[in-house]
Amino acid sequence: MSTYTTLQDLKVLLGSNTDPPGTYERLTDRVGLTAGDDTVGQAILDQVEGKMNSYLGARYAIPVDVSGGGDLAAALRGYALDLAAHLTWINSPLSADESKDTKRPYDDAMKWLREVAAGKAVLPGDPPTASPGSGGAAAKRGGDDRLFKRDIY
């Protein structure tokens, strides 16, 4: 089970049907392109969760607790589905036919994750950090940045 979204959410997003096979079935069936493989779908969701946690973990405890629902759960679910839809397409036998509709949301989700990791974006519900001059203490750093100095030799 994934923290940020479910296999059912992915099926709904991509379209799941047995007769005729829906997009989910065609993308996750590695043999006949007709019967969806939930093992493949869950592996993609696990990959997405790992990818999201690798970025979110730069600033937050992971996995992020979304049990309270609300804006945080909705945002992470949306980004997880954007990533999963694209990964489902590119990892399928139909990757040459990839829907252009999945690439841009994937890129947007990755951009947001990189911004969160860099401190340029926050999770919904996370209080903004104080900026210098706003009354909060500005972070200070000291020391020499150079690892090697001329006088070492």
Secondary structure, DSSP 8 states (H G I E B T S, - for coil): --SS--HHHHHHHH---BTTB-HHHHHH-SSSSSS--HHHHHHHHHHHHHHHHHHHTTTS-SS---TT-HHHHHHHHHHHHHHHHHHHHHTSTTGGG--HHHHHHHHHHHHHHHHHHHTSS--TT------BTTTB------S---SS-GGG-
